[in-house]
Amino acid sequence: MSKQDYYEILGVDKNASDRDIKKAFRRQAMKLHPDRNPDDPKSEAKFKELNEANEILSDSQKRAAYDQYGHAGVDQSMGGGRGGQGFGDVFGDVFGDIFGGGGGRQSSVQRGADLRYTMSLSLEEAIRGVEKTIRVNTLASCEPCDGSGAKPGTSSSACQTCGGVGQVRMQQGFFSVQQTCPSCRGEGRIISDPCTSCGGQGRVNKDKKLSVKIPAGVDTGDRVRLTGEGEAGANGGPSGDLYVQVDVQAHDIFERDGRHLYCEVPISFLDAALGGQLEVPTLDSRVKLKIPAETQTGKMFRLRGKGVSPVRGGATGDLMVKVLVETPINLNSKQKELLREFQETTDEGQQKHSPKKQSFFDSVKKLFED
């Protein structure tokens, strides 16, 4: 006898989305569940067909095989599949979230939690890259029991309360509501002789020593992931990951903005007025910077390619040098006398020697005249 088309059973077309299939299954399950149709001898068979159709169409690989080859492409996969589940189990899958149930057996295998570690780096380490050793405290799989939680030489046994499924079923009218088993707390197994090292938990606190390679060019907020170095999973589950987050310390000379570096360099007013040459520090060495005559304080000079090579690629940034003209202090009497003589020679040509100063006071004068 030929089987009915799965799409027809669910009442959806072949282009239906996963969400549409899920909604159709819930709707049909509520309608066809045997507990709601005690007088219909065919309800059990109809519900099995509905369950089988949902198993195939809700699985992308099985659905693709069915679309291409029909029932022949998926018949072999039904042997140990969901088609053998009880009605209560399927109904719990669909409506368990409404009544607080777990929806069939909850797997006790759980992935371990991810961890975060903040690594403080100097600006030089962040720009050049560095390899550091860190210590983290985490939950690791217990070695004596190999993560099982049972004393070496023993093993856990199926929970007698729930029969090893991790849940117990309560009948409420035509609803079959599933709840976490109170005896095994959903694990499905009972450890009668727990491991003395971990107390039956299968995991223990452990300090781990890890080597972390930080690539060149990282900045504050960047993260390096160490796969599988987080907490060990429960009941043989995979371990989580460790995320090392970078925090770059403030530098005495340089300030970073993305791929560019900035620094301020003081110069004497003589170098600013007459011009000169400065030695400017970079992260690798020192370079000569020519200061042209009549340079004003705050003037910015660009040294190309002396910045940061970004960690994600791209052109190397520049070093921006801002010069600050420093006023001399602690002058002796002779120096003061020479400066006064110099001042007398420049006062006669204010507009020529100090154009910004002259322009400012001309604006002030005009303000009050108006």
SULLIN-V570003 format. One record per residue. N is the residue number from 0. RES is the residue in three letters. PHI is phi in whole degrees, -180 to 180 (NA if undefined). PSI is psi in radians with two decimals (* if undefined). Layout:
BEGIN
n=N res=RES phi=PHI psi=PSI
n=N res=RES phi=PHI psi=PSI
END
This chain:
BEGIN
n=0 res=MET phi=NA psi=2.25
n=1 res=SER phi=-73 psi=2.56
n=2 res=LYS phi=-83 psi=2.65
n=3 res=GLN phi=-76 psi=2.58
n=4 res=ASP phi=-60 psi=2.33
n=5 res=TYR phi=-62 psi=-0.67
n=6 res=TYR phi=-64 psi=-0.66
n=7 res=GLU phi=-67 psi=-0.65
n=8 res=ILE phi=-61 psi=-0.75
n=9 res=LEU phi=-82 psi=-0.29
n=10 res=GLY phi=77 psi=0.62
n=11 res=VAL phi=-129 psi=2.82
n=12 res=ASP phi=-89 psi=3.03
n=13 res=LYS phi=-71 psi=-0.26
n=14 res=ASN phi=-97 psi=0.19
n=15 res=ALA phi=-62 psi=2.48
n=16 res=SER phi=-79 psi=2.92
n=17 res=ASP phi=-58 psi=-0.65
n=18 res=ARG phi=-66 psi=-0.71
n=19 res=ASP phi=-64 psi=-0.70
n=20 res=ILE phi=-65 psi=-0.73
n=21 res=LYS phi=-64 psi=-0.75
n=22 res=LYS phi=-65 psi=-0.72
n=23 res=ALA phi=-64 psi=-0.69
n=24 res=PHE phi=-64 psi=-0.74
n=25 res=ARG phi=-62 psi=-0.76
n=26 res=ARG phi=-63 psi=-0.80
n=27 res=GLN phi=-70 psi=-0.61
n=28 res=ALA phi=-65 psi=-0.70
n=29 res=MET phi=-63 psi=-0.64
n=30 res=LYS phi=-78 psi=-0.70
n=31 res=LEU phi=-100 psi=-0.08
n=32 res=HIS phi=-57 psi=2.32
n=33 res=PRO phi=-56 psi=-0.53
n=34 res=ASP phi=-66 psi=-0.40
n=35 res=ARG phi=-93 psi=-0.19
n=36 res=ASN phi=-129 psi=1.05
n=37 res=PRO phi=-65 psi=-0.38
n=38 res=ASP phi=-93 psi=-0.02
n=39 res=ASP phi=-105 psi=1.87
n=40 res=PRO phi=-67 psi=-0.32
n=41 res=LYS phi=-90 psi=-0.09
n=42 res=SER phi=-64 psi=-0.61
n=43 res=GLU phi=-64 psi=-0.80
n=44 res=ALA phi=-66 psi=-0.71
n=45 res=LYS phi=-63 psi=-0.71
n=46 res=PHE phi=-69 psi=-0.61
n=47 res=LYS phi=-64 psi=-0.73
n=48 res=GLU phi=-62 psi=-0.74
n=49 res=LEU phi=-62 psi=-0.75
n=50 res=ASN phi=-64 psi=-0.74
n=51 res=GLU phi=-65 psi=-0.75
n=52 res=ALA phi=-62 psi=-0.72
n=53 res=ASN phi=-66 psi=-0.68
n=54 res=GLU phi=-61 psi=-0.71
n=55 res=ILE phi=-74 psi=-0.86
n=56 res=LEU phi=-78 psi=-0.31
n=57 res=SER phi=-89 psi=-0.09
n=58 res=ASP phi=-107 psi=2.07
n=59 res=SER phi=-59 psi=-0.71
n=60 res=GLN phi=-70 psi=-0.78
n=61 res=LYS phi=-66 psi=-0.65
n=62 res=ARG phi=-65 psi=-0.71
n=63 res=ALA phi=-64 psi=-0.70
n=64 res=ALA phi=-66 psi=-0.68
n=65 res=TYR phi=-68 psi=-0.73
n=66 res=ASP phi=-62 psi=-0.55
n=67 res=GLN phi=-89 psi=-0.71
n=68 res=TYR phi=-118 psi=-0.04
n=69 res=GLY phi=75 psi=-2.67
n=70 res=HIS phi=-63 psi=-0.48
n=71 res=ALA phi=-65 psi=-0.48
n=72 res=GLY phi=-79 psi=-0.21
n=73 res=VAL phi=-128 psi=-0.09
n=74 res=ASP phi=-59 psi=-0.65
n=75 res=GLN phi=-68 psi=-0.48
n=76 res=SER phi=-79 psi=-0.13
n=77 res=MET phi=-86 psi=-0.17
n=78 res=GLY phi=-58 psi=-0.87
n=79 res=GLY phi=-113 psi=0.41
n=80 res=GLY phi=-89 psi=-2.75
n=81 res=ARG phi=-73 psi=-0.27
n=82 res=GLY phi=-60 psi=-0.40
n=83 res=GLY phi=-87 psi=0.04
n=84 res=GLN phi=-71 psi=2.65
n=85 res=GLY phi=-75 psi=2.83
n=86 res=PHE phi=-64 psi=-0.69
n=87 res=GLY phi=-63 psi=-0.64
n=88 res=ASP phi=-65 psi=-0.80
n=89 res=VAL phi=-65 psi=-0.76
n=90 res=PHE phi=-63 psi=-0.59
n=91 res=GLY phi=-68 psi=-0.62
n=92 res=ASP phi=-59 psi=-0.71
n=93 res=VAL phi=-79 psi=-0.77
n=94 res=PHE phi=-115 psi=0.13
n=95 res=GLY phi=-62 psi=-0.61
n=96 res=ASP phi=-69 psi=-0.41
n=97 res=ILE phi=-74 psi=-0.68
n=98 res=PHE phi=-104 psi=0.16
n=99 res=GLY phi=88 psi=0.08
n=100 res=GLY phi=-78 psi=2.97
n=101 res=GLY phi=-90 psi=-0.19
n=102 res=GLY phi=77 psi=1.27
n=103 res=GLY phi=75 psi=-2.96
n=104 res=ARG phi=-75 psi=2.22
n=105 res=GLN phi=-83 psi=2.27
n=106 res=SER phi=-70 psi=2.30
n=107 res=SER phi=-82 psi=-0.17
n=108 res=VAL phi=-79 psi=2.14
n=109 res=GLN phi=-131 psi=2.48
n=110 res=ARG phi=-71 psi=2.48
n=111 res=GLY phi=-69 psi=2.74
n=112 res=ALA phi=-73 psi=2.59
n=113 res=ASP phi=-77 psi=2.64
n=114 res=LEU phi=-122 psi=2.74
n=115 res=ARG phi=-128 psi=2.40
n=116 res=TYR phi=-130 psi=2.22
n=117 res=THR phi=-94 psi=2.12
n=118 res=MET phi=-108 psi=2.15
n=119 res=SER phi=-88 psi=2.23
n=120 res=LEU phi=-126 psi=2.61
n=121 res=SER phi=-76 psi=2.86
n=122 res=LEU phi=-61 psi=-0.69
n=123 res=GLU phi=-62 psi=-0.75
n=124 res=GLU phi=-64 psi=-0.71
n=125 res=ALA phi=-66 psi=-0.68
n=126 res=ILE phi=-78 psi=-0.66
n=127 res=ARG phi=-90 psi=-0.35
n=128 res=GLY phi=89 psi=2.64
n=129 res=VAL phi=-159 psi=2.73
n=130 res=GLU phi=-118 psi=2.15
n=131 res=LYS phi=-129 psi=2.72
n=132 res=THR phi=-104 psi=2.28
n=133 res=ILE phi=-124 psi=2.84
n=134 res=ARG phi=-122 psi=2.29
n=135 res=VAL phi=-130 psi=2.52
n=136 res=ASN phi=-99 psi=2.21
n=137 res=THR phi=-148 psi=2.97
n=138 res=LEU phi=-86 psi=2.08
n=139 res=ALA phi=-114 psi=2.72
n=140 res=SER phi=-63 psi=2.34
n=141 res=CYS phi=-68 psi=2.15
n=142 res=GLU phi=-71 psi=-0.78
n=143 res=PRO phi=-57 psi=-0.71
n=144 res=CYS phi=-103 psi=0.07
n=145 res=ASP phi=57 psi=0.59
n=146 res=GLY phi=83 psi=0.02
n=147 res=SER phi=-80 psi=-0.45
n=148 res=GLY phi=88 psi=-0.22
n=149 res=ALA phi=-94 psi=2.58
n=150 res=LYS phi=-57 psi=2.38
n=151 res=PRO phi=-51 psi=2.33
n=152 res=GLY phi=94 psi=-0.18
n=153 res=THR phi=-121 psi=3.08
n=154 res=SER phi=-148 psi=2.87
n=155 res=SER phi=-77 psi=2.85
n=156 res=SER phi=-127 psi=2.77
n=157 res=ALA phi=-64 psi=2.41
n=158 res=CYS phi=-67 psi=2.25
n=159 res=GLN phi=-76 psi=-0.43
n=160 res=THR phi=-69 psi=-0.78
n=161 res=CYS phi=-109 psi=-0.01
n=162 res=GLY phi=72 psi=0.33
n=163 res=GLY phi=92 psi=0.04
n=164 res=VAL phi=-92 psi=-0.21
n=165 res=GLY phi=87 psi=-0.06
n=166 res=GLN phi=-142 psi=2.71
n=167 res=VAL phi=-119 psi=2.61
n=168 res=ARG phi=-108 psi=2.38
n=169 res=MET phi=-120 psi=2.33
n=170 res=GLN phi=-93 psi=2.15
n=171 res=GLN phi=-126 psi=1.61
n=172 res=GLY phi=65 psi=-2.23
n=173 res=PHE phi=-90 psi=-0.01
n=174 res=PHE phi=-90 psi=2.41
n=175 res=SER phi=-111 psi=1.87
n=176 res=VAL phi=-104 psi=2.27
n=177 res=GLN phi=-106 psi=2.48
n=178 res=GLN phi=-134 psi=2.72
n=179 res=THR phi=-61 psi=2.35
n=180 res=CYS phi=-63 psi=2.20
n=181 res=PRO phi=-71 psi=-0.37
n=182 res=SER phi=-79 psi=-0.82
n=183 res=CYS phi=-107 psi=0.01
n=184 res=ARG phi=56 psi=0.65
n=185 res=GLY phi=87 psi=-0.04
n=186 res=GLU phi=-75 psi=-0.55
n=187 res=GLY phi=88 psi=-0.18
n=188 res=ARG phi=-137 psi=2.67
n=189 res=ILE phi=-118 psi=2.31
n=190 res=ILE phi=-99 psi=1.87
n=191 res=SER phi=-83 psi=-0.49
n=192 res=ASP phi=-127 psi=1.47
n=193 res=PRO phi=-70 psi=2.70
n=194 res=CYS phi=-66 psi=2.34
n=195 res=THR phi=-74 psi=-0.37
n=196 res=SER phi=-76 psi=-0.66
n=197 res=CYS phi=-115 psi=-0.01
n=198 res=GLY phi=68 psi=0.42
n=199 res=GLY phi=88 psi=0.02
n=200 res=GLN phi=-82 psi=-0.41
n=201 res=GLY phi=82 psi=-0.14
n=202 res=ARG phi=-137 psi=2.61
n=203 res=VAL phi=-135 psi=2.69
n=204 res=ASN phi=-72 psi=2.37
n=205 res=LYS phi=-149 psi=2.43
n=206 res=ASP phi=-88 psi=2.16
n=207 res=LYS phi=-111 psi=2.45
n=208 res=LYS phi=-105 psi=2.08
n=209 res=LEU phi=-127 psi=2.56
n=210 res=SER phi=-100 psi=2.21
n=211 res=VAL phi=-118 psi=2.19
n=212 res=LYS phi=-99 psi=2.01
n=213 res=ILE phi=-96 psi=2.10
n=214 res=PRO phi=-70 psi=2.73
n=215 res=ALA phi=-68 psi=2.46
n=216 res=GLY phi=97 psi=0.04
n=217 res=VAL phi=-68 psi=2.81
n=218 res=ASP phi=-138 psi=2.97
n=219 res=THR phi=-54 psi=2.30
n=220 res=GLY phi=99 psi=-0.34
n=221 res=ASP phi=-68 psi=2.63
n=222 res=ARG phi=-128 psi=2.54
n=223 res=VAL phi=-116 psi=2.19
n=224 res=ARG phi=-97 psi=2.26
n=225 res=LEU phi=-107 psi=1.77
n=226 res=THR phi=-64 psi=2.28
n=227 res=GLY phi=78 psi=0.14
n=228 res=GLU phi=-102 psi=0.23
n=229 res=GLY phi=-87 psi=-2.67
n=230 res=GLU phi=-71 psi=2.55
n=231 res=ALA phi=-68 psi=2.55
n=232 res=GLY phi=-72 psi=2.76
n=233 res=ALA phi=-84 psi=2.44
n=234 res=ASN phi=55 psi=0.74
n=235 res=GLY phi=86 psi=0.13
n=236 res=GLY phi=-70 psi=2.84
n=237 res=PRO phi=-68 psi=2.67
n=238 res=SER phi=-77 psi=2.68
n=239 res=GLY phi=-77 psi=-3.05
n=240 res=ASP phi=-109 psi=2.78
n=241 res=LEU phi=-110 psi=2.17
n=242 res=TYR phi=-105 psi=2.05
n=243 res=VAL phi=-95 psi=1.98
n=244 res=GLN phi=-99 psi=2.33
n=245 res=VAL phi=-89 psi=2.38
n=246 res=ASP phi=-131 psi=1.88
n=247 res=VAL phi=-88 psi=2.23
n=248 res=GLN phi=-74 psi=2.73
n=249 res=ALA phi=-67 psi=2.55
n=250 res=HIS phi=-106 psi=2.60
n=251 res=ASP phi=-69 psi=-0.50
n=252 res=ILE phi=-115 psi=-0.82
n=253 res=PHE phi=-102 psi=2.63
n=254 res=GLU phi=-126 psi=2.34
n=255 res=ARG phi=-103 psi=2.43
n=256 res=ASP phi=-137 psi=1.63
n=257 res=GLY phi=68 psi=-2.10
n=258 res=ARG phi=-95 psi=-0.01
n=259 res=HIS phi=-104 psi=2.62
n=260 res=LEU phi=-115 psi=2.59
n=261 res=TYR phi=-129 psi=2.51
n=262 res=CYS phi=-151 psi=2.75
n=263 res=GLU phi=-114 psi=2.30
n=264 res=VAL phi=-123 psi=2.14
n=265 res=PRO phi=-78 psi=2.46
n=266 res=ILE phi=-132 psi=2.70
n=267 res=SER phi=-74 psi=2.76
n=268 res=PHE phi=-70 psi=-0.36
n=269 res=LEU phi=-71 psi=-0.77
n=270 res=ASP phi=-63 psi=-0.63
n=271 res=ALA phi=-67 psi=-0.68
n=272 res=ALA phi=-79 psi=-0.77
n=273 res=LEU phi=-96 psi=-0.29
n=274 res=GLY phi=90 psi=2.83
n=275 res=GLY phi=178 psi=-2.86
n=276 res=GLN phi=-134 psi=2.36
n=277 res=LEU phi=-119 psi=2.64
n=278 res=GLU phi=-96 psi=2.04
n=279 res=VAL phi=-108 psi=2.30
n=280 res=PRO phi=-77 psi=2.51
n=281 res=THR phi=-124 psi=3.12
n=282 res=LEU phi=-71 psi=-0.30
n=283 res=ASP phi=-105 psi=-0.59
n=284 res=SER phi=-165 psi=-2.70
n=285 res=ARG phi=-123 psi=2.51
n=286 res=VAL phi=-127 psi=2.71
n=287 res=LYS phi=-85 psi=2.35
n=288 res=LEU phi=-126 psi=2.12
n=289 res=LYS phi=-84 psi=2.19
n=290 res=ILE phi=-101 psi=1.99
n=291 res=PRO phi=-71 psi=2.74
n=292 res=ALA phi=-61 psi=2.64
n=293 res=GLU phi=64 psi=0.55
n=294 res=THR phi=-73 psi=2.31
n=295 res=GLN phi=-93 psi=2.67
n=296 res=THR phi=-61 psi=2.47
n=297 res=GLY phi=92 psi=-0.10
n=298 res=LYS phi=-62 psi=2.35
n=299 res=MET phi=-106 psi=2.27
n=300 res=PHE phi=-114 psi=2.48
n=301 res=ARG phi=-110 psi=2.19
n=302 res=LEU phi=-107 psi=1.81
n=303 res=ARG phi=-70 psi=2.43
n=304 res=GLY phi=75 psi=0.18
n=305 res=LYS phi=-104 psi=0.29
n=306 res=GLY phi=-98 psi=-2.30
n=307 res=VAL phi=-116 psi=2.42
n=308 res=SER phi=-88 psi=1.97
n=309 res=PRO phi=-59 psi=2.54
n=310 res=VAL phi=-66 psi=-0.48
n=311 res=ARG phi=-96 psi=0.27
n=312 res=GLY phi=91 psi=2.94
n=313 res=GLY phi=118 psi=3.04
n=314 res=ALA phi=-68 psi=2.55
n=315 res=THR phi=-69 psi=2.43
n=316 res=GLY phi=-76 psi=-3.06
n=317 res=ASP phi=-115 psi=2.85
n=318 res=LEU phi=-104 psi=2.11
n=319 res=MET phi=-101 psi=2.08
n=320 res=VAL phi=-108 psi=2.10
n=321 res=LYS phi=-105 psi=2.14
n=322 res=VAL phi=-94 psi=2.42
n=323 res=LEU phi=-121 psi=2.08
n=324 res=VAL phi=-75 psi=2.15
n=325 res=GLU phi=-97 psi=2.23
n=326 res=THR phi=-78 psi=2.27
n=327 res=PRO phi=-66 psi=2.53
n=328 res=ILE phi=-126 psi=3.00
n=329 res=ASN phi=54 psi=0.81
n=330 res=LEU phi=-79 psi=2.50
n=331 res=ASN phi=-85 psi=3.07
n=332 res=SER phi=-63 psi=-0.68
n=333 res=LYS phi=-66 psi=-0.71
n=334 res=GLN phi=-65 psi=-0.68
n=335 res=LYS phi=-65 psi=-0.71
n=336 res=GLU phi=-63 psi=-0.74
n=337 res=LEU phi=-64 psi=-0.66
n=338 res=LEU phi=-68 psi=-0.61
n=339 res=ARG phi=-66 psi=-0.71
n=340 res=GLU phi=-62 psi=-0.70
n=341 res=PHE phi=-64 psi=-0.71
n=342 res=GLN phi=-62 psi=-0.70
n=343 res=GLU phi=-62 psi=-0.61
n=344 res=THR phi=-74 psi=-0.45
n=345 res=THR phi=-93 psi=-0.39
n=346 res=ASP phi=-62 psi=-0.58
n=347 res=GLU phi=-68 psi=-0.43
n=348 res=GLY phi=-123 psi=0.87
n=349 res=GLN phi=-52 psi=-0.83
n=350 res=GLN phi=-65 psi=-0.53
n=351 res=LYS phi=-80 psi=-0.77
n=352 res=HIS phi=-88 psi=-0.53
n=353 res=SER phi=-132 psi=1.24
n=354 res=PRO phi=-63 psi=-0.63
n=355 res=LYS phi=-68 psi=-0.72
n=356 res=LYS phi=-63 psi=-0.80
n=357 res=GLN phi=-63 psi=-0.72
n=358 res=SER phi=-65 psi=-0.68
n=359 res=PHE phi=-63 psi=-0.86
n=360 res=PHE phi=-71 psi=-0.47
n=361 res=ASP phi=-66 psi=-0.67
n=362 res=SER phi=-67 psi=-0.70
n=363 res=VAL phi=-64 psi=-0.76
n=364 res=LYS phi=-61 psi=-0.74
n=365 res=LYS phi=-67 psi=-0.60
n=366 res=LEU phi=-61 psi=-0.80
n=367 res=PHE phi=-78 psi=-0.46
n=368 res=GLU phi=-69 psi=-0.61
n=369 res=ASP phi=-70 psi=*
END
